[in-house]
Amino acid sequence: MLNAKQLTFYLVYVLSIQLMLVFAGCASGLYAPNMQNVPLFQEKNEIRINAAYGITDADNAVELQLAYAPTANIGIQANALLHGYSFYLPKFNNFDVFFGEIGAGYYRPFGNNKHWVFETYGLLGLGQAFPEFSYYKEGYKQYGKFSLQPAIGFTAKGFDAALSARASYLLNDVAWKRIDENSDEYGKYYKSNSFLIEPAITLRGGWKYVKLQTQLGASIGGEKGMDSHANIGICVLLNKKGVKK
Protein backbone atom coordinates (compact mmCIF):
# COMPACT_ATOMS: atom_id res chain seq x y z
CA MET A 1 0.00 0.00 0.00
CA LEU A 2 1.29 3.47 -0.90
CA ASN A 3 2.01 5.83 1.97
CA ALA A 4 1.16 9.54 1.94
CA LYS A 5 4.59 10.64 0.65
CA GLN A 6 4.57 8.13 -2.20
CA LEU A 7 1.04 9.09 -3.19
CA THR A 8 1.89 12.81 -3.18
CA PHE A 9 4.95 12.13 -5.36
CA TYR A 10 2.95 10.19 -7.95
CA LEU A 11 0.20 12.81 -8.13
CA VAL A 12 2.70 15.66 -8.54
CA TYR A 13 4.57 13.66 -11.19
CA VAL A 14 1.43 13.00 -13.22
CA LEU A 15 0.29 16.61 -12.95
CA SER A 16 3.67 17.77 -14.25
CA ILE A 17 3.33 15.50 -17.29
CA GLN A 18 -0.19 16.81 -17.83
CA LEU A 19 0.93 20.41 -17.89
CA MET A 20 3.65 19.67 -20.45
CA LEU A 21 1.22 17.85 -22.72
CA VAL A 22 -1.47 20.49 -22.30
CA PHE A 23 0.74 23.24 -23.65
CA ALA A 24 1.69 20.98 -26.56
CA GLY A 25 -1.98 20.41 -27.42
CA CYS A 26 -4.06 22.18 -30.02
CA ALA A 27 -7.72 22.99 -30.54
CA SER A 28 -9.29 23.70 -33.91
CA GLY A 29 -12.77 22.18 -33.93
CA LEU A 30 -15.87 22.83 -31.87
CA TYR A 31 -15.56 19.39 -30.26
CA ALA A 32 -14.03 19.50 -26.77
CA PRO A 33 -12.97 16.11 -25.30
CA ASN A 34 -14.55 15.47 -21.93
CA MET A 35 -13.15 13.64 -18.93
CA GLN A 36 -13.74 9.90 -19.01
CA ASN A 37 -15.94 8.53 -16.24
CA VAL A 38 -14.16 5.40 -14.92
CA PRO A 39 -16.07 4.34 -11.77
CA LEU A 40 -14.31 1.00 -11.08
CA PHE A 41 -17.31 -0.46 -9.28
CA GLN A 42 -16.76 -3.47 -7.04
CA GLU A 43 -20.32 -4.28 -5.99
CA LYS A 44 -24.00 -3.50 -6.36
CA ASN A 45 -25.41 -0.14 -5.16
CA GLU A 46 -22.12 1.74 -5.29
CA ILE A 47 -22.31 5.38 -6.40
CA ARG A 48 -19.44 7.55 -7.59
CA ILE A 49 -19.66 11.33 -7.91
CA ASN A 50 -16.88 13.27 -9.64
CA ALA A 51 -16.38 17.03 -9.84
CA ALA A 52 -13.35 18.30 -11.76
CA TYR A 53 -11.75 21.37 -13.26
CA GLY A 54 -9.83 20.99 -16.50
CA ILE A 55 -7.09 23.04 -18.11
CA THR A 56 -6.30 22.84 -21.81
CA ASP A 57 -4.49 25.32 -24.07
CA ALA A 58 -5.95 28.69 -23.02
CA ASP A 59 -9.30 27.33 -21.90
CA ASN A 60 -11.14 26.17 -18.80
CA ALA A 61 -13.64 23.41 -18.14
CA VAL A 62 -15.94 22.31 -15.34
CA GLU A 63 -17.13 18.69 -15.30
CA LEU A 64 -19.69 16.81 -13.22
CA GLN A 65 -20.10 13.04 -13.37
CA LEU A 66 -22.37 10.51 -11.72
CA ALA A 67 -22.19 6.70 -11.90
CA TYR A 68 -24.32 4.02 -10.24
CA ALA A 69 -24.20 0.21 -10.10
CA PRO A 70 -27.82 -1.06 -10.00
CA THR A 71 -26.69 -4.71 -10.16
CA ALA A 72 -23.56 -6.74 -9.43
CA ASN A 73 -22.31 -6.36 -13.02
CA ILE A 74 -24.21 -3.46 -14.63
CA GLY A 75 -23.29 0.21 -14.31
CA ILE A 76 -24.88 3.40 -15.60
CA GLN A 77 -23.47 6.90 -15.81
CA ALA A 78 -24.28 10.51 -16.73
CA ASN A 79 -21.70 13.20 -17.50
CA ALA A 80 -21.75 16.95 -18.15
CA LEU A 81 -19.06 19.31 -19.45
CA LEU A 82 -19.05 23.10 -19.63
CA HIS A 83 -16.04 24.22 -21.63
CA GLY A 84 -15.05 27.88 -22.09
CA TYR A 85 -12.37 29.01 -24.50
CA SER A 86 -10.45 32.24 -24.89
CA PHE A 87 -8.56 32.10 -28.17
CA TYR A 88 -6.09 34.72 -29.31
CA LEU A 89 -6.90 34.45 -33.01
CA PRO A 90 -7.96 37.24 -35.39
CA LYS A 91 -11.73 37.74 -35.55
CA PHE A 92 -12.34 35.07 -32.93
CA ASN A 93 -13.28 36.29 -29.49
CA ASN A 94 -15.05 33.68 -27.45
CA PHE A 95 -16.16 30.06 -27.50
CA ASP A 96 -18.26 27.94 -25.14
CA VAL A 97 -19.29 24.31 -25.34
CA PHE A 98 -21.85 22.38 -23.35
CA PHE A 99 -21.72 18.61 -23.68
CA GLY A 100 -23.79 15.95 -21.95
CA GLU A 101 -23.79 12.17 -22.27
CA ILE A 102 -25.39 9.10 -20.76
CA GLY A 103 -24.26 5.50 -20.88
CA ALA A 104 -24.55 1.98 -19.55
CA GLY A 105 -22.16 -0.92 -19.41
CA TYR A 106 -20.66 -3.97 -17.78
CA TYR A 107 -18.12 -4.24 -14.97
CA ARG A 108 -16.42 -7.21 -13.35
CA PRO A 109 -14.06 -7.22 -10.35
CA PHE A 110 -11.35 -9.90 -10.38
CA GLY A 111 -8.06 -10.91 -8.74
CA ASN A 112 -7.13 -11.11 -5.08
CA ASN A 113 -9.81 -9.44 -2.95
CA LYS A 114 -11.33 -8.22 -6.22
CA HIS A 115 -9.14 -5.12 -6.30
CA TRP A 116 -8.85 -5.29 -10.10
CA VAL A 117 -11.81 -4.24 -12.24
CA PHE A 118 -12.58 -4.58 -15.95
CA GLU A 119 -15.37 -2.43 -17.32
CA THR A 120 -16.77 -1.23 -20.63
CA TYR A 121 -19.45 1.39 -21.29
CA GLY A 122 -21.47 2.44 -24.31
CA LEU A 123 -22.10 6.19 -24.36
CA LEU A 124 -24.34 8.58 -26.27
CA GLY A 125 -23.63 12.32 -26.10
CA LEU A 126 -24.82 15.64 -27.52
CA GLY A 127 -22.83 18.87 -27.56
CA GLN A 128 -23.70 22.45 -28.39
CA ALA A 129 -21.18 25.20 -29.11
CA PHE A 130 -21.75 28.95 -29.01
CA PRO A 131 -19.05 30.73 -31.03
CA GLU A 132 -18.86 34.52 -31.07
CA PHE A 133 -16.96 36.47 -33.72
CA SER A 134 -16.17 40.15 -33.66
CA TYR A 135 -17.16 40.57 -37.31
CA TYR A 136 -19.68 37.74 -37.50
CA LYS A 137 -23.04 37.16 -35.90
CA GLU A 138 -23.25 34.94 -32.89
CA GLY A 139 -24.44 31.43 -33.61
CA TYR A 140 -24.46 27.89 -32.33
CA LYS A 141 -23.56 24.47 -33.67
CA GLN A 142 -24.51 21.01 -32.46
CA TYR A 143 -22.64 17.72 -32.63
CA GLY A 144 -23.31 14.16 -31.50
CA LYS A 145 -20.98 11.44 -30.27
CA PHE A 146 -21.28 7.67 -29.97
CA SER A 147 -18.59 5.99 -27.85
CA LEU A 148 -17.39 2.64 -26.56
CA GLN A 149 -15.15 2.97 -23.49
CA PRO A 150 -13.35 -0.11 -22.12
CA ALA A 151 -11.09 0.27 -19.08
CA ILE A 152 -9.06 -1.77 -16.63
CA GLY A 153 -8.05 -0.53 -13.22
CA PHE A 154 -6.97 -1.19 -9.67
CA THR A 155 -8.96 0.11 -6.70
CA ALA A 156 -8.05 -0.01 -3.02
CA LYS A 157 -8.79 1.86 0.19
CA GLY A 158 -6.51 4.84 -0.47
CA PHE A 159 -5.53 4.59 -4.15
CA ASP A 160 -7.13 3.94 -7.56
CA ALA A 161 -5.48 3.76 -10.97
CA ALA A 162 -7.06 3.04 -14.35
CA LEU A 163 -6.25 2.93 -18.04
CA SER A 164 -9.10 3.54 -20.48
CA ALA A 165 -9.41 3.91 -24.24
CA ARG A 166 -12.55 5.51 -25.61
CA ALA A 167 -13.40 4.92 -29.27
CA SER A 168 -15.77 7.64 -30.50
CA TYR A 169 -17.66 8.46 -33.66
CA LEU A 170 -18.28 12.19 -33.91
CA LEU A 171 -21.20 13.52 -35.98
CA ASN A 172 -21.20 17.01 -37.48
CA ASP A 173 -18.09 18.37 -35.78
CA VAL A 174 -17.61 21.96 -36.91
CA ALA A 175 -14.31 23.74 -37.34
CA TRP A 176 -13.14 27.10 -38.63
CA LYS A 177 -10.39 27.91 -41.07
CA ARG A 178 -8.91 30.88 -42.88
CA ILE A 179 -11.23 32.49 -45.40
CA ASP A 180 -8.40 32.13 -47.92
CA GLU A 181 -4.69 31.38 -47.83
CA ASN A 182 -3.71 35.06 -47.89
CA SER A 183 -6.13 36.19 -45.18
CA ASP A 184 -5.75 36.34 -41.43
CA GLU A 185 -9.53 36.23 -40.98
CA TYR A 186 -11.13 33.17 -39.44
CA GLY A 187 -14.73 32.09 -39.38
CA LYS A 188 -15.42 29.87 -42.38
CA TYR A 189 -17.16 26.77 -41.07
CA TYR A 190 -17.20 23.25 -42.35
CA LYS A 191 -18.71 20.06 -40.95
CA SER A 192 -17.24 16.61 -40.72
CA ASN A 193 -17.95 13.16 -39.31
CA SER A 194 -14.89 11.59 -37.78
CA PHE A 195 -13.61 8.65 -35.76
CA LEU A 196 -11.57 9.35 -32.62
CA ILE A 197 -9.39 7.26 -30.33
CA GLU A 198 -9.16 8.75 -26.86
CA PRO A 199 -6.80 7.05 -24.37
CA ALA A 200 -6.66 8.24 -20.76
CA ILE A 201 -5.00 7.51 -17.44
CA THR A 202 -6.86 8.17 -14.19
CA LEU A 203 -5.33 8.33 -10.70
CA ARG A 204 -7.10 8.80 -7.39
CA GLY A 205 -5.54 9.13 -3.96
CA GLY A 206 -6.77 9.92 -0.48
CA TRP A 207 -9.26 8.11 1.73
CA LYS A 208 -11.63 5.24 1.12
CA TYR A 209 -14.68 7.40 0.42
CA VAL A 210 -13.16 10.69 -0.74
CA LYS A 211 -10.20 10.91 -3.10
CA LEU A 212 -8.35 13.54 -5.06
CA GLN A 213 -8.59 12.61 -8.74
CA THR A 214 -6.47 13.56 -11.73
CA GLN A 215 -6.81 12.43 -15.33
CA LEU A 216 -4.71 12.91 -18.45
CA GLY A 217 -6.29 12.13 -21.81
CA ALA A 218 -5.74 12.59 -25.52
CA SER A 219 -8.09 12.78 -28.48
CA ILE A 220 -6.52 11.45 -31.68
CA GLY A 221 -8.17 11.87 -35.07
CA GLY A 222 -10.83 14.14 -36.52
CA GLU A 223 -10.22 17.71 -37.62
CA LYS A 224 -7.88 18.49 -34.74
CA GLY A 225 -5.44 15.69 -35.47
CA MET A 226 -4.55 15.45 -31.77
CA ASP A 227 -5.76 17.25 -28.69
CA SER A 228 -4.99 16.70 -25.01
CA HIS A 229 -6.87 17.43 -21.82
CA ALA A 230 -5.99 17.37 -18.14
CA ASN A 231 -8.08 17.85 -15.04
CA ILE A 232 -8.04 17.61 -11.29
CA GLY A 233 -10.97 17.15 -8.94
CA ILE A 234 -12.72 15.19 -6.22
CA CYS A 235 -14.20 11.68 -6.37
CA VAL A 236 -16.73 10.55 -3.72
CA LEU A 237 -17.82 6.94 -3.16
CA LEU A 238 -21.28 6.26 -1.70
CA ASN A 239 -24.03 3.67 -1.81
CA LYS A 240 -27.82 3.98 -1.81
CA LYS A 241 -27.93 4.10 1.98
CA GLY A 242 -25.10 6.60 2.35
CA VAL A 243 -21.41 6.06 2.88
CA LYS A 244 -20.29 2.50 2.22
CA LYS A 245 -19.73 0.55 5.43
NORRA-V613648 format. One record per backbone hydrogen bond with DSSP energy under -0.5 kcal/mol. NH is the residue of the N-H (numbers start at 0). CO is the residue of the C=O. Records with the same first field share a line. If there is no record, write none. Layout:
# NORRA-V613648
NH: CO + CO
This chain:
# NORRA-V613648
6: 2
7: 3
8: 4
9: 5
10: 6
11: 7
12: 8
13: 9
14: 10
15: 11
16: 12
17: 13
18: 14
19: 15
20: 16
21: 17
22: 18
23: 19
24: 20 + 21
25: 225
29: 173
37: 35
38: 36
44: 68
45: 42
46: 237
47: 66
48: 235
49: 64
50: 233
51: 62
52: 231
53: 60
54: 229
56: 21
58: 55
59: 83
60: 53
61: 81
62: 51
63: 79
64: 49
65: 77
66: 47
67: 75
68: 45
69: 67
70: 73
74: 104
75: 67
76: 102
77: 65
78: 100
79: 63
80: 98
81: 61
82: 80 + 96
83: 59
84: 94
85: 57
88: 86 + 91
91: 88
92: 90 + 131
93: 131
94: 84
95: 129
96: 82
97: 127
98: 80
99: 125
100: 78
101: 123
102: 76
103: 121
104: 74
105: 119
106: 72
107: 117
109: 115
113: 110
114: 111
115: 109
116: 152
117: 107
118: 150
119: 105
120: 148
121: 103
122: 146
123: 101
124: 144
125: 99
126: 142
127: 97
128: 140
129: 95
131: 93
132: 135
133: 90
138: 130
140: 128
142: 126
143: 170
144: 124
145: 168
146: 122
147: 166
148: 120
149: 147 + 164
150: 118
151: 162
152: 116
153: 160
154: 114
155: 158
159: 203
160: 153
161: 201
162: 151
163: 199
164: 149
165: 197
166: 147
167: 165 + 195
168: 145
169: 167 + 193
170: 143
172: 191
174: 189
175: 27
176: 187
178: 184
182: 179
185: 89
186: 176
187: 176
188: 186
189: 174
191: 172
193: 169
195: 167
196: 219
197: 165
199: 163
200: 215
201: 161
202: 213
203: 159
204: 211
205: 157
206: 209
210: 234
211: 204
212: 232
213: 202
214: 230
215: 200
216: 228
217: 198
218: 226
219: 196
220: 218 + 224
221: 194
224: 220
225: 223
226: 218
228: 216
229: 54
230: 214
231: 52
232: 212
233: 50
234: 210
235: 48
236: 208
237: 46
238: 241
239: 44
241: 238
